[in-house]
Amino acid sequence: MEQSKTIDLSVIIVSYNVEHFLHLCLESVYAATKNIRAEVIVIDNSSADKSVDMVRKQFPSTRVIANVDNLGFGKANNQAAKLAKGRYLCILNPDTVVSHNTFEQFIELHQSNPNFGISGPQLTDGTGQFLRESKRGLPTIQAAVSKSLGLFKLSPRLFGQYYNLRLPQNQCGNTDVLVGAFMFLRKHLYNQLAGFDENFFMYGEDIDISHRSLKLGLTNFYLSEAKVIHFKGESTPKNKAYEKRFFNAMSYYYNKNFSHNWLLNSVFMLGSLGFSKFKRIISSRRDETKSVLVNDWILLSTNPALFKSIQTNIFPSIKQCQSLLEVLQVETNGLTGIVFDIRSIQWNEVISFMQLHQTRYIYKFISADNKRIIGSSDVLSRGSGAIIKKSKNKSEVSIV
């Protein structure tokens, strides 16, 4: 009887002002934990939106902790981990979507490899592009210099240590650092590491905990077969405060681990200044990026009522397809947007399709309750969404 109460997995999600992405994330998490004894813990860092109410109403089995203040990423995760009862922990961002078998893949991986420390999946953004931070090396002198100067672009094999470019995107293997958007590890290891270093408010704590896992003699592992969407940066506006926070976090990491090495610290400072300059240039182009025009829309769904609702209220010229093969056969004029009905297709199929067709389409996703359409059309700007509200006489749509 006691064995049946054992929880295998605790999924911990720290959320901040991403109500609609969090809804999509939780839908995917619960679909992926149907065959697993799991619990889901959401720590809300004082969101100004209706995230807490949404989770409590739409996902009542979720344990919700509503912080009065924004405690930061590491501290909030530690707060949840103290309550977690699972043998394994998955640290998960709220702007992610997991496939139906993602957690089963990682549980099997760790059961078969007792010397594994932290593991992570192949991450793609909302356009289907691979996110290089899925697998990284420790920021040594050579890695820091190569990244700061962009040398890794000239010779990935010689200068690609920072992004572990010697390990191909679609090949599983050892990697020093995993990204905090998705980290899988044993609960007892998390406790042994004392969780995240709370001196990091946000950024850098994933590098730090990965580094400390390696120091214990464990192997960190990149599981390329597991694919997860990370819309990326939905909780965090890319502004000067973001740049300062990133700079301070990484400065603390270097002082903590390489305080004796003035050369490495100097390289890092120069690299960070270059990073800040690059981000300011990108910020100035963000409005230009968001002005991309979509000529045609396709709904992939087997639900005719849903198609009618979207056609009436959002995209009047939208076409309906019932399979990915049918989507590819549609003649389009210029950039085309696809709205995926997640009840008509599995996430792993969606992610694979997105990776194959990164430039041909942009992607949106409708939630299982048919009330939210969301998506991120580029990696730099925040995603957008629509809520379909039904009144007595008609459906109303408000953009969020």
N, C-alpha and C positions, 0 to 999 in steps of 0.2 A: 504493500500500500504506500509506504514511504517513497519507494522508487518512482511511483507514478507521479508524485508531486515534484520531482526534480525538474528544474528548468534548465534546458540546454543552452539557451541563448538569450542574452539581454541586448536589445537594440537601443542605443542611447542617441537621442537627437537633440542637439542644442539649437534652439530656434530664435530668430530675431526678425520680426517684421516681414515674414514671407508666407503669409496665410495660405495663398493659393498654391504655391509650390510645395508647401508642407502637406497640404491635402493630397496632392498627387503622390508625394513621397510615401505617405502613410498607406495609401491604397496599394502601392507596389510592395511595401513591407509586409502588410497583412496577407497579400496574395502569396508572398514568398515564404511565409511562416505557417502555411496551412498544415504542413506535415511535420512541424517542429514544435517542441515544447518551448515556447518563447514568451517573452514579455517585452513590451515597448514602453520606454520612458522618454517623455518629452520635457526638457527643461526650457522654459521660455524666459529669455533674458529681458524682461520688461518691454515687450513689444507694444507699439502704439496701435497696431491693427487688432483684428478680432481673432487672432490665432488661438488663444487659450479657449475661448468660447467655442470656436469651430471644432477643436480637437475633442473637447468634452462632449459635444453634441453628436458629432459625426463618428467619433471613434471612442466610445465610452469605456472600452476595456484598456485604453491607454492610461498609464499613470502620468499625470500632469503635475509639474511643479512650476508655479508662476512666481518668478523672482521679482521683487520690488525694484531692484536695480539691475543694470547690465553688468554681470560679474565677469564677462569675458569668456572665451572659448574653453580654456583649460580648466578654470575653476568650476565652471558649470558642469563640465563632464565629470570632474572629480566628485562633485555633489551628487550626481546621478549614480556614479559607480559605487558609492557607499551603500546605495539602496538596492543595487542590482543583485539578483539571485542566480543568474545564469552561470554555467561553467565557462561560457565564452562571452566576450563582449564584442559588439560591433559599434564603433564610433562612426556615426553617419551624419552627414550634412543634411539640412532640410531641403536643399535644392538639388536633390539627387533622386534617381529612379533606379531601382534594382530589378533584375530579371527574376523570373519565377523560381529559379533554382540556385540563385546566387548564394544564399546562406548555407544551403546543403553542400555546395561546392567547397566552401571554406571550412565547414565542420569536418568534412571528409579529409580535407588537406591536413588539418591539424591533428586529427586522430591518427593519420598515417605517418606523421612526422613530429614526434615529441620534442625535437630540438628546434622547431620553428618558433620564432618570437612573434613578430608582427607581420601580417600579410595584407596585401591589397590587390584590387582588380585593375583591369584596363579601363580607364576612364575616357569618355568622350564628352564633348560639350554639346550644347543644344543644336549644333549644326552638323554633328557627326564627326567632327575633327578630333583626332587623338590628342589627349592632354599629356604633354611630356612629363609633367610632375607626377604621373602615375608611378614612376620608378626613377629614383635619383641616387646619386652617390653622395658621400659626405663632402662638404665644401672644403676640401683641402686647398693648399696653396695653388696647385696646378689647376684644380677644378674651378676655383674662384677666378683665377686669371683668365682661363679659357672662356668662361661664361661672360665675364665682364667685357672682354675684348671681342666676343663673338667668334672666337677661333673654332668653336665646335661646329660652326656652319661650314667651315673650310675643310675640316677633316674630322668627322664624327668619331672615327676610331681612335685617333691620337688625342683629341681634345674634348671628347664627349663624356668625361667622367661625371660632370654635374648631373646630367640627365641619363646617366648610365646607358649611353647610346650603343655600347658594345652588345647590349642585350636587346635584340629586335623587339619591336612592338608586339608582335604576335607569338612570342616565345616566352614560356615560363622560365623563371630563374631567380637566383639570389640578387638582392639589391639592398643597398644600405638603408635607404630612406623611403618610407611610404608617406602618402599625403593624408592629412587629417580629415579630408572629405569622406574617406572610407578607410578605417583601420580595423582589422580583425585580430584578436588575440585572446589568450586564456585569461580568465578573471584573476587567477592567482598570480600571473605575471604582472598584470596591471597593479595589483596590490604590492607586489615585490618592488616594482618601480616607483611606488608611491604616486602613481598616476602622472598627470601632466604637471610640469613645473608651473606653478601659478604666478611666477614672476613674468611670464608671457601673458599679455592680455589677449592678443590675437596675432597669429603668424609666428612661425619659428618653433612653436611647441611640438609640432610633428617631427621636425628634424631632431630636436632635442631628445624626445622619447625614443625615437628610432635609434639614435646614437647610444643611448643608455641600454637599450636592448642588446645591441651588438657587444657592449662592454661586458655583458654577462656571459658571452660566448655563444649566444643564440644566433640563428640564421633568420634574417628578414627576407620575405619572399614575395615576388611579383607573380600573381596568377593571371596570366593573359587571357585564359579561357573564360574567366568571369568578366562580364562586361557591364558597366554601370554608366548611366548618364549623369554628368555633373554640370548643371546649367551654369555654375561658376559665378560667384560673386554677387548673388542675389541679395544677400544680407548686408553687403558692404558697398556704399558708393565709392567710386574711385576718385577721391579728391585729395587735397593736401593733408588732411587729417589721416587718411589712409596711408599716404606716403610716409608720414612721420611715424605712424605706428609700426609700419613694416620696418623702417630703418632702425627704430629703437629696439624692436624685438630681435632683429638679426645682430645688432650690436651687442645686446646682452648675451646672445648665444655664443658669439665669438669670444667675448671676454670671459665667459664661463668655461669654455673648453680650450681656448688657445691664448689665454692671457699672457703666456710667456713668449708668444710669437708676434713681435711687433710688425714683421713683414706681412704676415697673413692679415692682421688687423688693418694695416694700411691698404692692402689690396681690396679688402672688403669695403672699406670706406669709399674708395674710388668707384668700385662697382655699384654701390648703393646710390651714389650721386648720379651715376649714369642711368640707373634704373629709374630714379625720380624724374630725371630729364625726359626719359623715354615716355614715362607715364603722362607727363604734362603734354607732350606732343600728341599722344594718343587721345587724351581728354579733349584737346582742341578739335579733333576730327570725329568725335563721337556722334555729333548731330548729323554729320555728313554720312556716317555709316548707317544711321537709323532711317535715312531717307530712301532706302532701296525699295523699289516698287515691285509688287507681286502682281503678275498679269492674270494668273489663273489659280483657282483653288480646287482641291480634290478632297473629298471626305472618304476615308477608308473605313467603312462600317457596313454591317449587315442589317442595320436598324433603319427602316424607311421613315419612321416617325422622327427619328433624330435628324435625318437628312432634311426633312421638310422644315423642321424647326430652325436649323442653321441656315438653310436657304432663305427662309422668310425673314429672319431677324439679323443675320450677320453678313453672309456672303451670297448675294442673290444669284450669281452665276456659277456657284459651286457645282461640281460634278460628283457623283457617287460611284465608288468602286468597292468591290467586296473582297479583293485580294491584291497582293503586291504585284502579281503578274498583270492584272488588269490595269493597275496604276501605270505601269511601264508602257502599256499599249495606248494610253491616252495621248493624243496629239496636243501639244501645248505651244503657247506663243510666249517665249521668254521665260523669266523666272516663275516657278510654280510653287505654291504652298500646299502642303499636305496636312490635313487634320486627322490624326489617328484616334479612332474610338478604341480605347484600351480593352474593351470587352470583346472585341472582334479579332484581336491579334495579340500574340505574346510579345513581351518587351524585348526578349532576345532577338526576335525577328525584326523588330523595329530598329534596334540598335545596329544590327548588321546591315540593314538597308540604308540607314543613315550614313554609315561609314563608306558604303559603296557609292553613294550619290550625294556627296557633300556640296557640290556646286550647282547641281541641277535643281534642287528643291530647298525650301525652308520648311521647318517642321513645327507644328502645333499639336497639342494633345488635349483630348476631352476626357474629363474625369468620369468615373463609373456612375456618378449620380446625374450625369448629363447637364451639370450646372456650371462647369468651369472649363474654359478653353484657355490654355496657357502655353507659353513657349518662349524661347530666347533665340532671336534670329541672328545674333552675333555674340562673340565672346566678350566684347567690351561694354555693351550697354545692358541695362537691366531688362529682364523679360517683361512681357506684357500678357494680359489675359482678358477674358470676357466672362461675365456671369450671366447666365440665362435665367431670368426670373419669370415665373408664370403667374398671371393674375386671372381673374374670372373671365376676362374677355380676350386677352392676348398674352403673348410672351414679350417680356421686355429684356433688353440687353444693356448692361452698363459695363463700360470699359474700366479695368482696374490697372 
